[in-house]
Amino acid sequence: MIDPKKLEEIAKQLHNALPPGIRSMGEEAEKKFRQVVQAQLGKLDLVSREEFDVQTKVLLRTREKLTALEAKLAQLEQQLSAKGE
């Protein structure tokens, strides 16, 4: 769901923002940052890019069908009103 490379970048940025004395804890601190960030992002209601793209395509197809149905309905209504005159 979440790109591990992005998580690693965030963890490194947080790690680099630490004062030098704390930063010397090294990889252990970075690992902890990564775990905390991943846990917090896991709590968010997010979808993957792939799922988002799929749903966007579904929405576009649905809009196209709705537009076609609206045009067909307008045509049928016009035919009915023409017969009623």
N, C-alpha and C positions, 0 to 999 in steps of 0.2 A: 504494500500500500504506500508507504513512505519510502522515498529513495534513500537507501543507506548512505550513499555518498553525501547527500545533503545533510543528513544527521551528523556525519563525521565532520563536515565543514563547520557546522554550528558548534559542535563540541570543541573543535580546535580554536574557533574564534573566542569562545568563552574561556578556554584554557589560556590563550594568549593575552586575554584582558586581565588576568590575575597578576598580582604583584610578584616580582621575581622569587621571593622566598617561598611563596605558596606554589608557584609554578614548578618549582624544583621537585614537587611530588610526582611530576611527570605523568607517565602513562596511566597510572591508577586514577588520578584526578580526571583525566580525559575520558577514561572508561566510565567513571561515575557520571560525568556530565552527559555522556552519550545515553546512558541508561535512564537518567532523569528526563532528558529531552524526549526520548522515545516513549517513555511512560506517559508523559504529559500530552504528547501528540496523539498517542493511542486513545486518550480519553475524548479527543475531539471527534465530532461527527463528520469525517472527511471521506471523500471517495477518491479512487485512483484516477489518474489522467485518462487511462484507457476506458474506464467506466463512464467518465464524464463525456468523452468523445462519442461513445456508443449512444448515450442518452441524448446528446445533441443531435445526432443523425436521426434518431427515432422521433424527436420533436420536430425536426425539419420535414420528415416524411408525413407526420401527422398534420402539420400546417398545410402542406401541399394537398393532402386529401380533403381537409376542411375547406380550403379555397375552392377545390373542384366541386365539392358537394354544395357549397353556397351558390356557385354559378349554376349548377344543375337545378337547384331549388328555385332560383330566380327565373330560370328559363321555364320551368313547369308552372310557376305562378303566373308568368306572362301568358303562357298558353291558355291557362284556365280563365284568366281575365278576358282574353281575346274571344274565347268561346262564349263567355257570359254576356258579351255585348250584343 
